[in-house]
Amino acid sequence: MAGNSFGQAFRVTTAGESHGPGNVVIIDGVPAGLPLSIDDLAPDLIRRRPGQSKVTTQRKESDEAEILSGVFQGKTTGASIAILIRNEDQRSRDYSEIKEKYRPGHADYTYDAKYGFRDYRGGGRASARETNVRVAAGAVAKKFLKHYYDVEIVGYVKQIGDLIAEIKEPEKVTLEQVESNIVRCPDDGVAEQMIELIEEVRKDLDSLGGISEIVAKNVPAGWGEPVFDKLKADLAKGMLSIPAVLGFEYGSGFGAAGLRGSENNDEFVQEGDEIRTKTNRHGGILGGISTGMPIVVRCVVKPTSSLAREQDTVTEKGKETSIKTTGRHDPCLVPRFVPIGEAMMAIVLADHALRQKMQQQ
């Protein structure tokens, strides 16, 4: 199976399945001497892990990481960093019914079409369980970015269903605000409505989608390659590689379609020794290169495909049938997506930070 690695200078490779022994990530490119420990990984892994609240799946996983290589006496050695997260609460019996059935919205059919064989237990490699080691790698990338560049990344829930939070200044949202409620929405009034809506939809044996907004602050101007490896292109690829993500935009995004150029342009100004823009409709990226303004991206996360209500489908032999997906699943994926989206943002930025450093004299 190809396509398990991402990045060039800061490169991550993952392996593992939903119901296998665990997941592992190997990280290449981290400079020697960066202070790093399990304590740096734990906060974001806790934010991503299942069973954390009433609006998430009740699968119980501690998601405690083990650093297998690349760290000695509390600092990175420059060698590859290997991180393992073991699975603890698999219930493969919950998936016995889907062995020969294709679940609507899942990769069951496409995996069979591609490989002629699949691990049907929880979706195997297609499962979002794989993202726990992405988050671990993202925590390493965050530590690198903060230590050397003072870059900070904060994500939050912008929309669930038809409920939209009002976030006037994305760059001022803090982690404390995000973590103040279980849906990770910094607009407290809307957050309570979101919780109620998720509960209502879950009782109806259904699910909800939404939008997460992710912001990177203090990114220097000049990161990103100008043609195929534009910063926006790598961010889009990274985000769209996350299971359940159906859409990506940055800055004014699709909203620019309804604007005139004079409305969408950001005028440049001088602020002290720095060149900035009055507004940030460009989302911190011009020509695929960072401008020094906050990088603001949004991801559309689809409603959870695994539903306990009956749906029509076919077997692998084409026989018409129906299916109800048993097991434990999130009624809304967006709150747990937040640390995953932050991780991918960090991995992309760390990669481009190192690539920029290699090009400078």
C-alpha positions as CSV (number, residue, x, y, z in Angstrom):
1,M,0.0,0.0,0.0
2,A,1.5,3.3,-1.1
3,G,0.8,6.8,0.2
4,N,1.6,6.3,3.9
5,S,4.1,9.2,4.1
6,F,3.7,12.9,4.0
7,G,6.2,15.8,3.8
8,Q,9.7,16.3,2.5
9,A,12.1,17.9,5.1
10,F,9.7,17.1,8.0
11,R,8.4,13.7,7.0
12,V,5.9,11.4,8.7
13,T,5.0,7.8,7.9
14,T,2.2,6.0,9.6
15,A,1.1,2.4,9.9
16,G,-1.7,0.5,11.7
17,E,-5.3,-0.4,11.6
18,S,-8.4,0.3,13.7
19,H,-8.5,-3.2,15.2
20,G,-4.9,-4.2,15.0
21,P,-2.4,-4.1,17.9
22,G,-1.8,-0.4,17.5
23,N,-0.6,2.5,15.3
24,V,2.9,3.8,14.8
25,V,4.4,6.9,13.3
26,I,8.0,7.5,12.2
27,I,9.1,11.2,12.0
28,D,12.1,12.2,10.0
29,G,13.7,15.7,10.0
30,V,13.4,16.8,13.6
31,P,16.7,18.6,14.5
32,A,18.8,17.3,17.3
33,G,18.5,19.1,20.7
34,L,14.8,19.8,20.8
35,P,13.4,19.1,24.3
36,L,10.8,16.4,23.9
37,S,9.0,14.0,26.2
38,I,5.7,12.0,26.5
39,D,4.3,15.0,28.4
40,D,4.5,17.1,25.2
41,L,2.4,14.5,23.3
42,A,-0.2,13.8,26.0
43,P,-2.4,17.0,25.9
44,D,-3.4,16.7,22.2
45,L,-3.8,12.9,22.4
46,I,-6.2,13.4,25.3
47,R,-8.1,16.0,23.2
48,R,-8.4,13.5,20.3
49,R,-9.1,10.3,22.1
50,P,-12.5,8.6,22.2
51,G,-14.8,8.5,25.2
52,Q,-14.0,12.0,26.3
53,S,-17.6,13.4,26.5
54,K,-21.2,12.6,25.8
55,V,-21.0,13.9,22.2
56,T,-18.2,11.4,21.2
57,T,-17.9,7.7,20.7
58,Q,-17.7,5.7,24.0
59,R,-14.9,3.5,22.8
60,K,-12.3,3.6,25.7
61,E,-8.7,4.2,24.7
62,S,-6.1,5.8,26.9
63,D,-4.0,6.7,23.8
64,E,-0.8,6.8,25.8
65,A,2.2,7.2,23.5
66,E,5.4,5.3,23.7
67,I,8.5,7.0,22.2
68,L,10.6,4.1,20.8
69,S,13.5,6.0,19.2
70,G,15.0,9.4,18.4
71,V,14.9,10.9,22.0
72,F,17.7,10.6,24.6
73,Q,17.9,12.2,28.0
74,G,14.9,14.4,27.1
75,K,16.1,15.7,23.8
76,T,15.8,14.7,20.2
77,T,18.9,13.1,18.7
78,G,18.4,13.9,15.1
79,A,17.5,10.3,14.3
80,S,14.1,9.1,13.3
81,I,11.5,9.4,16.0
82,A,9.2,6.4,16.3
83,I,6.0,6.7,18.4
84,L,3.7,3.8,19.2
85,I,0.1,4.0,20.4
86,R,-1.5,0.6,21.3
87,N,-5.2,-0.3,20.8
88,E,-6.9,-1.4,23.9
89,D,-10.7,-1.5,23.4
90,Q,-11.3,-3.1,20.0
91,R,-14.6,-4.9,19.6
92,S,-14.2,-6.7,16.3
93,R,-17.4,-8.7,16.9
94,D,-19.3,-5.5,16.3
95,Y,-18.2,-5.6,12.6
96,S,-19.0,-9.3,11.8
97,E,-22.2,-8.4,10.0
98,I,-20.4,-6.1,7.6
99,K,-17.9,-8.7,6.5
100,E,-19.8,-9.1,3.2
101,K,-21.8,-5.8,3.2
102,Y,-20.8,-2.4,2.0
103,R,-21.6,0.4,4.5
104,P,-23.0,3.6,2.9
105,G,-20.5,6.4,3.1
106,H,-17.5,4.2,3.9
107,A,-14.5,2.9,2.0
108,D,-15.6,-0.8,2.1
109,Y,-16.4,-1.0,-1.6
110,T,-13.5,1.1,-2.8
111,Y,-10.9,-0.9,-0.8
112,D,-12.3,-4.1,-2.4
113,A,-12.2,-2.5,-5.8
114,K,-8.6,-1.5,-5.3
115,Y,-7.1,-4.4,-3.4
116,G,-9.6,-7.3,-3.8
117,F,-9.3,-7.8,0.0
118,R,-10.0,-5.6,3.0
119,D,-9.8,-5.6,6.8
120,Y,-13.5,-5.1,7.6
121,R,-12.9,-4.6,11.4
122,G,-13.7,-1.0,12.0
123,G,-12.6,0.0,8.5
124,G,-9.0,-1.2,8.9
125,R,-6.6,1.3,7.4
126,A,-9.4,3.6,6.3
127,S,-10.4,4.2,10.0
128,A,-9.8,7.5,11.7
129,R,-8.1,5.5,14.4
130,E,-5.0,6.1,12.4
131,T,-5.1,9.8,13.2
132,N,-4.0,9.3,16.8
133,V,-0.4,9.0,15.6
134,R,-0.8,11.9,13.3
135,V,-1.7,13.9,16.4
136,A,1.4,12.6,18.1
137,A,3.5,13.7,15.1
138,G,1.6,17.0,15.1
139,A,2.5,17.5,18.8
140,V,6.2,17.1,17.9
141,A,5.7,19.6,15.0
142,K,4.0,22.0,17.4
143,K,6.9,21.8,19.8
144,F,9.4,22.4,17.0
145,L,7.4,25.4,15.7
146,K,6.9,27.0,19.1
147,H,10.6,26.4,20.2
148,Y,12.2,27.8,17.2
149,Y,9.7,30.2,15.6
150,D,7.1,31.0,18.4
151,V,4.4,29.7,16.0
152,E,1.1,28.8,17.7
153,I,-1.8,26.8,16.2
154,V,-5.4,26.9,17.6
155,G,-8.4,25.2,16.0
156,Y,-12.0,25.3,17.0
157,V,-15.5,24.3,15.8
158,K,-17.0,27.0,13.6
159,Q,-20.2,25.2,12.6
160,I,-22.3,22.1,13.4
161,G,-25.3,21.4,11.3
162,D,-26.9,24.8,10.6
163,L,-25.5,26.4,13.8
164,I,-22.7,28.8,13.0
165,A,-20.5,30.5,15.6
166,E,-19.6,34.1,15.2
167,I,-15.8,34.4,15.4
168,K,-14.8,38.0,14.4
169,E,-11.1,37.7,15.2
170,P,-9.9,34.1,14.7
171,E,-6.3,35.0,15.6
172,K,-7.4,36.0,19.1
173,V,-9.1,32.7,20.0
174,T,-7.2,30.9,22.8
175,L,-6.9,27.2,23.6
176,E,-8.6,28.0,26.9
177,Q,-11.7,29.3,25.1
178,V,-11.8,26.3,22.8
179,E,-11.6,23.8,25.7
180,S,-14.2,25.6,27.8
181,N,-17.0,23.3,26.4
182,I,-17.2,19.8,25.0
183,V,-17.9,20.9,21.4
184,R,-14.8,23.1,21.3
185,C,-16.7,26.1,20.1
186,P,-15.4,29.5,21.5
187,D,-18.9,31.0,21.1
188,D,-20.4,29.8,24.3
189,G,-24.0,30.6,23.4
190,V,-23.9,28.7,20.2
191,A,-21.9,25.9,21.8
192,E,-24.8,25.1,24.1
193,Q,-27.1,24.9,21.1
194,M,-24.7,22.7,19.3
195,I,-24.6,20.2,22.2
196,E,-28.4,20.1,22.3
197,L,-28.6,19.5,18.6
198,I,-26.0,16.7,18.7
199,E,-28.0,15.0,21.5
200,E,-31.2,15.4,19.6
201,V,-29.8,13.9,16.4
202,R,-28.1,11.0,18.2
203,K,-31.4,10.0,19.8
204,D,-32.7,9.9,16.2
205,L,-29.9,7.4,15.3
206,D,-28.4,9.9,13.0
207,S,-25.3,12.2,12.8
208,L,-24.2,15.7,12.0
209,G,-21.3,17.4,10.1
210,G,-19.8,20.8,10.4
211,I,-16.8,23.1,9.9
212,S,-13.6,23.5,11.9
213,E,-11.5,26.6,11.5
214,I,-7.8,26.4,12.2
215,V,-5.5,29.4,12.8
216,A,-1.6,29.6,12.8
217,K,-0.2,32.7,14.5
218,N,3.3,34.2,14.1
219,V,4.2,32.3,10.9
220,P,7.0,34.3,9.3
221,A,6.6,35.6,5.8
222,G,8.3,33.5,3.1
223,W,7.3,29.9,3.8
224,G,6.0,27.8,0.9
225,E,7.2,26.9,-2.6
226,P,5.8,29.0,-5.5
227,V,4.5,26.3,-7.9
228,F,3.4,22.8,-7.1
229,D,4.3,22.8,-3.5
230,K,2.5,26.0,-2.6
231,L,1.8,26.3,1.1
232,K,-2.0,26.3,0.4
233,A,-1.6,23.2,-1.8
234,D,0.2,21.2,0.9
235,L,-2.3,22.4,3.5
236,A,-5.1,21.3,1.3
237,K,-3.6,17.9,0.7
238,G,-2.8,17.4,4.4
239,M,-6.3,18.3,5.5
240,L,-8.1,16.4,2.7
241,S,-6.0,13.3,3.7
242,I,-7.9,13.2,7.0
243,P,-10.8,10.8,7.0
244,A,-14.3,12.5,6.8
245,V,-12.9,15.8,5.4
246,L,-14.9,16.8,2.3
247,G,-13.8,20.4,1.7
248,F,-11.0,22.8,2.3
249,E,-10.7,26.6,2.0
250,Y,-8.4,29.3,3.3
251,G,-8.9,33.1,3.7
252,S,-12.1,34.3,2.1
253,G,-12.3,30.9,0.4
254,F,-15.5,30.2,-1.5
255,G,-16.9,33.5,-0.3
256,A,-14.5,35.2,-2.7
257,A,-16.8,34.1,-5.6
258,G,-19.3,36.7,-4.6
259,L,-16.8,39.6,-4.1
260,R,-15.3,42.2,-6.4
261,G,-11.5,42.4,-6.6
262,S,-11.6,45.7,-4.7
263,E,-13.6,44.0,-2.0
264,N,-11.4,40.9,-1.7
265,N,-7.9,42.5,-1.9
266,D,-6.0,43.3,1.3
267,E,-4.2,46.6,1.3
268,F,-0.6,46.5,2.5
269,V,0.6,48.7,5.3
270,Q,3.9,49.2,7.2
271,E,3.8,48.3,10.9
272,G,7.1,49.1,12.6
273,D,9.7,46.9,10.8
274,E,7.1,44.6,9.3
275,I,4.9,44.8,6.2
276,R,1.3,43.7,7.0
277,T,-2.1,44.0,5.5
278,K,-5.1,45.9,6.8
279,T,-7.4,42.9,6.5
280,N,-6.7,39.2,6.0
281,R,-9.0,37.9,3.4
282,H,-6.0,36.2,1.8
283,G,-5.7,34.0,4.9
284,G,-2.0,34.6,5.4
285,I,-1.0,33.1,2.0
286,L,-0.3,34.9,-1.4
287,G,1.2,33.1,-4.4
288,G,1.4,30.0,-2.2
289,I,3.8,31.7,0.2
290,S,3.1,32.9,3.7
291,T,2.8,36.7,4.2
292,G,3.3,37.0,7.9
293,M,-0.4,37.4,8.6
294,P,-2.3,34.6,10.5
295,I,-2.9,31.6,8.4
296,V,-6.6,30.8,8.5
297,V,-8.1,27.6,7.0
298,R,-11.4,25.8,7.3
299,C,-12.3,22.2,6.8
300,V,-15.7,20.6,6.1
301,V,-16.2,17.4,8.1
302,K,-19.0,15.2,6.9
303,P,-21.7,13.6,9.1
304,T,-20.5,10.3,10.6
305,S,-21.3,7.6,8.1
306,S,-21.7,4.8,10.7
307,L,-25.4,4.9,11.7
308,A,-27.5,2.6,13.9
309,R,-30.5,3.2,11.7
310,E,-31.3,0.8,8.8
311,Q,-29.9,1.7,5.4
312,D,-30.1,0.0,2.0
313,T,-26.9,-1.5,0.5
314,V,-25.6,-4.5,-1.4
315,T,-23.2,-7.3,-0.6
316,E,-19.8,-7.8,-2.2
317,K,-21.6,-10.1,-4.7
318,G,-24.2,-7.4,-5.6
319,K,-27.1,-8.8,-3.6
320,E,-29.5,-6.2,-2.3
321,T,-29.7,-6.1,1.5
322,S,-29.9,-3.7,4.4
323,I,-27.5,-2.8,7.2
324,K,-27.4,-1.2,10.6
325,T,-23.9,-0.3,11.8
326,T,-23.4,-1.5,15.3
327,G,-20.5,-0.5,17.5
328,R,-19.6,2.8,19.1
329,H,-19.4,5.9,16.9
330,D,-19.3,9.7,17.2
331,P,-22.7,11.4,16.5
332,C,-20.6,14.3,15.3
333,L,-17.0,14.1,14.3
334,V,-16.1,17.8,14.4
335,P,-15.1,18.3,18.1
336,R,-12.6,15.5,17.9
337,F,-11.4,16.7,14.5
338,V,-10.0,19.9,16.0
339,P,-6.7,18.5,17.4
340,I,-6.3,16.4,14.2
341,G,-6.6,19.5,12.0
342,E,-4.2,21.4,14.2
343,A,-1.7,18.5,13.9
344,M,-1.8,18.5,10.1
345,M,-1.4,22.3,10.0
346,A,1.7,21.9,12.3
347,I,3.2,19.1,10.2
348,V,2.8,21.1,7.0
349,L,4.3,24.3,8.6
350,A,7.2,22.4,10.1
351,D,8.0,20.9,6.8
352,H,8.0,24.3,5.1
353,A,9.9,25.9,7.9
354,L,12.8,23.4,7.4
355,R,12.6,23.7,3.6
356,Q,12.9,27.5,3.9
357,K,15.8,27.2,6.3
358,M,17.6,24.9,3.8
359,Q,17.2,27.6,1.0
360,Q,18.5,30.5,3.1
361,Q,22.2,31.4,3.0
